[in-house]
Amino acid sequence: FFSLSIMGRINVEQLPFFTKITTYVPYFIALVFSYCRVSVTNLINTLKGNSVSTETKEYGPLVKSFNCFFEKWMFSRIMDLFARPITGVPGAYIDVLIQTGEDNSINTRKLTRTGEVRKCLNLGSYNYLGFAENTGRCVDDVDNTMRTLGNSTCSTRLEMGTTVVHRELESLMCEFLGKEDCISFGMGYATNSTTIPVICGRGDLIISDMLNHASIVVGCRSSGASIKVFKHNDPKHLEQVVRKAIIEGQPRTNRPWKKILIVVEGIYSMEGEILCLPEVVEIKKRYNCYLYVDEAHSIGALGKTGRGVCEYWGVDTKEVDILMGTFTKSFSAAGGYIASSKDVIDTLRMNSFASASDISMPPPVAQQVISSLKIIMGKDGTDEGQKRLASLRRNTTYFRTKLQEYGFIIIGHPDSPVIPLMIIHPCKMPIFSRMCLEKNIAVVMASYPATEVELSRARFCVSAGHTIEDLDYALEVIKEIGDIINLRFEQNDPLFL
């Protein structure tokens, strides 16, 4: 099992039987007790005459009953692990507002703040290049733009929402990526969910990685196109799906597809894996498909000069039809972009809901992207951008290598700044997170339904803002916690042979 982490991927089928049993049993016990408690509560309400009236029952439920059940009886038990409020700048360190639920019943599902503010080492934010700062050139430029253009355009891009900073940002991204044209959006999620429906429609086929982000899933479903999925980051299975789709054609009529769009991600944020781009490009060219690459986590974080997964693999950006990315990670801002041919971008400007109906990106946010992008490109006249990229690569390699040496199960690609540490057992997840917080380390946990039930994990995001001393402290704490809850393994551990 330990050797699987060296390979960078773990599947549920590869888990030992004992591990599966000890993972399922806590869920089963919690479900049984929760259902019993709900049943007894409903019975008591019925005897008291407080049950739901027959007239109300004639209508369909406003929300799914299982969702309410899961949130109340399962999620609420560990809700303190998620959505922890913060204050201040999410840099290498972050101020966390401490909460408690000791004075509240499980029925209230409410956490209250204690008033304590704890400074924690930040291993959860997507601040890859360390631009989340409150001092420096970026902040000064943003301040000047805010004084000149205000906080918001209060209009859509097609009306009065396009300013000089929006034009400069899109022109700079075209230069950075080597594309003809670019369009920016005020929200990263909407970049996928509102542009894919413009690109594809009825009679088209979208072939999507099974672990693509929710925004891609929403965009694909909203498009009206047929959707097929392929095994995660598996070019061989992708080719099988493409060939079968071309041979069979559209359902019922068997007519050829109008177009086939392959949708993948540069770095998969829950897995820490880097896209096998050269193989995917080869398949795309062989079968005359279009390729859409989501670079939300890879742009600015991969490649010698931060130009993303294309530069990392040495693939010309012209080989990718549509490059999508967000400004919320490496650029420490908000929003997203689509870079493609001029015809595609012109179509998106006129037809995308995010362009025609949504408020444009606030000018100060656009300026933050411009200033950070100029530093990355070296247009500021310094080598600060290269230093940040080198620091990110150093920290990524150091942190991942040390965790593996300590015997933790680490998945993902060695060069990915997203480093998932497998917790596996759900009972260990709240202990790990709470103990990290006690030691002043802020971490992000991921579990069902974001991952499979058996594959709970802690997801670390390394930043160029971290120092080796910061990472050494985190490693010692994680090592100590790993010993307490049995997360460290020997390579020849008999349980995982």
N, C-alpha and C positions, 0 to 999 in steps of 0.2 A: 504493500500500500504506500509505503514511503517513497518507493521508486516512481509511483504515479505522479507525485508532486514534482519530481525532477522533469518529467515529461511535460508538465505544465497544464494537465487537465485531469479531472476526476469525474467519472460518470457514476450514477447511482448503481448501475449493474456491477460495477467493480468493487463496491463496498462489501466487506465481509458480512456474512449472515448475522453474526453476533452484534455487529455495529448497527445493522438495520433494526434488529429487534429492540435494542436498547434505545433507539431513536424513536420508534413507533410507540413503545409502551407508555412513556410520559404523556404523549398526545392523547392516547387512548384513555388513560386514567382521567386526564383533565376533561375530556369530552364526556365521559360517563358521569362524572360528578356534576358537571355543568348541566347536562340534560336532566339529571335527577333533581337538581335544585330548581330548574325552570319548571319541571312538571309539578313538583310540590307547590311552588309558588302559584302556578295557574290553578291548581286544585283548590288551594286556600282562597284565592280570589273568587272562584266560582261559588264556593260555599258561602262566602260573604256577600255574593251578589255584585261583585265588582268586575265580572268578566266582560269582554267586548260584546256589545249588543248585536242582535241578529241583523239589524239594519246596516250596521257598519261592516259586517262580514260579507254583505252582498257585493261590496266593492273589492277590487283587487288591491293588494298591498302596495303602498307607495314605494317602499324599499324592500329588497329581498330579505326574507327572515333570517336566512343563514348568515348573510353579511352582518346583520345586527347581532346575531348570536356570537359569531366569531369575534367581532370587535369588543363585545361586552365581556365575554367570559374567557377569551384567550388573549387577545391583544392588550386588553386593559391591565392584565397582570404584569406586563412588561413594558407598558407604555412610557415609562421613564427612560427607556433606552433610546427612544426616538424623539425627534423634534425638540431637542433640548434648546431652550432659548439662550441666545448669546448677546453680548454687547461689545462694541468696539470693532476693531479691524481684524478680519480673519487671516492674519499673517502666520508666521511661524508659531506664534502663541495666540491664544484666543481666550477671552473672558466668558466663562460659562455661568449662567444664573442657576444656582442650585435649587432644585424642587424636591418636595416631599409629598407622599400620598398617605402617610401614616394616619392622619386624622380623618380620612375619607373612606367610606364604604366602597366596595367594588361596584355598587349600583350607581355611584356618582360619576365614576370614570373621570375624576378631576385631580389634578396635581396643583399644589399651591407653592409659591415661591417662599423660600426661607429668608430672603434678603441677603444671603451670602453670594458674593461674586468670586469665583475661583479662576485664577489664571492657569490655563492648561496648555501643554504642548499640543499643537494642532496637527493631528494626523488624519483629519477627516475632510478638510476642504480641498476643492480642486484648484488650489492656488499654485499650479505647477511651476511657474516662473517667478513667483514671489512678487507680483505687481500689486497685490492687495496691501497697499500702504497708505498712510495718511501724511507722508512727507515725500518730497522729491519732485522731479520734473513732471511726472504724470499728474500729480495732484495740483501743481501750479497751473498746468495747461487746462485742466478740468475747471479749476476755479475761474480762470479768465473766460473760458467759454460760457460758463454759467452766468457770469456778469454781462456778457455780450448778447447771448442768445436765449438766456433764461433756462428754466428747468425742463420745459416741455414745449413741443410744437402745437399741442392741442388740436391736431388734425392728422388725417391720413396722408400717406405718401402721394396719392393721386390728387390731393386737394392742395393744402397749404403746409404739408408736413415735410417737404424736402428742403434742406438747408445746405449751405456750402460744406459743412462738416460731413454730411451724408455723402455728398458727391466725392469729397476727398477720401473718405473711408473706402468707398467702393472702387475708386481708381487705384488706391494703394493696395487693396486686396487683389485686384487684377494683376498688378505688377508682381506682387508677392507669390501668386500662384501660377502665373503664366497663362491666364485665361483671358478671353476676349472681353467678357463683361461680368458684372457682379451686381447682386442686389442684396441689401441688408434688411433685416427684420428686427423688431423690438423684443422678440421672445424666441428663445432657442427651440422650445417645444413646438411652437407654431411654425417654425421654419420647415419642419418635416410634415406636420399634420395638415398644413394648408397648401403646400406646393406639390406634393405627390398627387393629389386629386386633379391638379391642373395638367400634370404631365401624362397621366394615364387615365383611362376610362373604359367603357364597355368595349369588349373585343380585344383588349390588351391583357397581357399576362405579367404579373409581378412575381418574381422568384426571390423570396426573402429568407435570410438567415433565421433559424428558429429562435435565436436569442437576441434578435434586434430590439432596440429600445421601444418603449411603449408609444412614443411619438410617431415612429415609423409604422407601427401596427395600426394606429388610429388613421394615419394618412392613407395607408394601403386599403383599409376597409372603407374609408370614405370615398375612395376613387371610383368604386363600382367595377373595377377590373377584377379578373380572376386572380386568385392568389395561390401559390404553391410555396412550400417551405423546404429547405434542405438542411441536413445535419450541420450543426454549428461548425463554421470555419473549415468545412470539408470540401475541397475542390472536386474530389472524385465523385462524391454524391451530387454535388451541384451539376456536374456534367451529365450525370445520369438523368437528373430531373429535367434539364434543358432538352436533352435528346428525346426523352419520352414525350415532353410537351410539344415539341415540334412535330413528331411523328403522329401523335393523336390529334393535334389541332384543338379547336374550340369544342366545348361540350355540345352534344347533340348534332351539330352541323358538321363537325370535323373540318371546318374551314381553317385556313392558316391564321395565326394570330396577327393582329395588326402590328403589334410590336411587343417585344419581350424586354422587360426591365429587371436587371439584377440589382438588389438593394443589400448593401453590406455596411459594416462599420469599420473604421480604422483601428480603434482600440475598443474592445468590449468591456464596459465599465464594471460589470459584475465578475467577469472572468479574468481580466487583466491580460487577455490575449490580443496579439497583433494580427491583423488581417493578412492572409496569404495572398497578397495583391498580385504578384506576378502570375500565379496560376489562374486566378480569377480573370485577369485581363486576357490571358491566352484563350480561355473558354469563351469570353465575350467576343473576341475577334473571330474565333473559329465558327461560331454559330450566329454571327451578326446580331448580337444583342446589344442593349444599351446598359451602361454601368453607372450606378448611383452610389457614391461612397459618403457615408456620414463620418466626418472627421471631428466630431465634438470633442473627443478626448485626445486625439492625435495631433491636431494642428497646434503648432507651437511647442509640442512636447516631444515630437519625434523628428529625426533627421538632423544632419549636421548644422543646418541653419534654421531649424524649426519649421520647415515647410511641410511637415506631416508625413503620412504613410507613403506617399509617392516618392518623396526624397529618400526616405528610409530604405526603400527597396530599389531605388534607382530607376523608377518608372516615370516616363514623361507624363505630365499632367494632361496632355492632350489625349492620352489613351483612356482617360476617365471622362465620360460624357458630362457628368454632373458631380461637382464637388460641393458638399454641404459641410458646414461647420458652425460652431457656436463661439461666442466671445466670453462665455461665462467661466471658462477654465483658465487657459494660459494667459488670457488678456485681462483677467480680473474685472470684467465688465458685465454686460448683459446683452442678450439678443443673439442673432445668428446671421448667416449669409448663404447664398447659393452662387457659385461661380460656374459659368458654362459659356456656351456660344452666345452671340448677341441675339440670335433669333429666340433662343430659349428664355433668356433673361427678359427680353421685350414682352414675351407672352406672359411671364410671371408677373411683371409689373402691372399688366392690365387685368389679369384674371385671378391672381392669388388673393384670398380673403385677407391675409395679413398685410397685403399692400393696398388693397382697395377699401378695406373696412376697419382696419386696426390702426391705432395711434402709432406714429412712426417712433423710431428709437429716440429717446431724449438726447438732445445735442451734447450735454456733458458726458453721457455714456459713450456716444460716438467718439468724442474727443479722447476719452480714456483708451479706446481701442487704437485710435490713430497714434497717440503718443507711445503706447507700449509697442505697437507694431514698428514704429520708426526705430525704437531702441533695438528690437530684435533684428531688424534689417541693417542696423548700423548707420542709419540716416541721421542719427543724432551726433555723429562725429566721434563716438566713443566705441569701445569694445565691450560695453556693459552687457549687451545682448548675448554675445558669445560667452561671456563669463557666467551668465545665468543658465544658459543651455548646458555648459560644461558642469556647473554645480548640480543641476538636476540629474544629469547622467551619472555623476559620481555618487550622489546620494541614493539614487535608485539602485545601482549595482551594490553599493555597500549594505544598505538596509536589507535587501532581498537575500543577498549572500549570507549575511550573518544569521538571519532567521532560519535559513535552511541548515546552516551549520549547527544551530542549536537544536535541530530536530523537529521543527514545526513543519506542518504540511502546507506548503506554499504553492499556489498554482499561478498560471499566467506566463507571459513571455519575459525573459530576463531583462529586456530593455523597456518594459512597460512601467510607468510611474504609478500605476494602479497595482497594488500588491495585496491580493486576498489571502488571508490566513484561515484555513478551514477549521471551524469549531465542531462541525458535524452534529453533535448532540445538542438539542435545543435547551436542555437544562443548564448547559455550561455557558450559553450565550449571555444571559443576564449577569451571571457571576463575573465573567470576563469583563464586560462593559463597566459594571459598577466598581470593580476593583481598579480598573484603569482610571476611572474618574477620581477615586480616592487618592490615587497616586499622581493626580494632576496631569492626566493624559486624556485628551478628547479623541474618541474613536467612533467610527460608524459601523453599525452591525447590519447585516442583511440576512433575512430569513424568509420563510414562506409568508406571503405568496410571491415575493420578489425573487426568491430562489426555490428550488425544490425542497420538500420537507426535510430530506436527509442531508442537505448540503448547506447548513447554516454557516456563516462565515463572518469574520471581521475584515473590513476593507480599509486598508491603509492607503493614503494618497501622500506621496512624498513631494516636497517642494524644494525649489532652489533656495528658498529662504532659510531652510534648516541648516544647522551646522552639524559637523560630525559629533560634537559633544551632545547636541540635542538628541541625535539618533542613538548614541551610546546609552544615554539615560533611558530612552524608550525601550531599547533592547534589553536592558537589565530588568526593567519592570515587567516587560512581557515575558521574559525568561522566568522570573519569579512566579508570576501568575500561572504560566504554563506548567510549572512543577506542581503547583497546588491543585490544579484541576485536570492534570494529566493530558496536556496537549503536546508534550514533547515525546518523540519516539526514536528508538534506535533503528538503524536501517535494517537490522536483522530481527526486529521484533516479531515473534512467532504469530502474533495476532494478525499481522498484515503481510504474511508471506503468501 
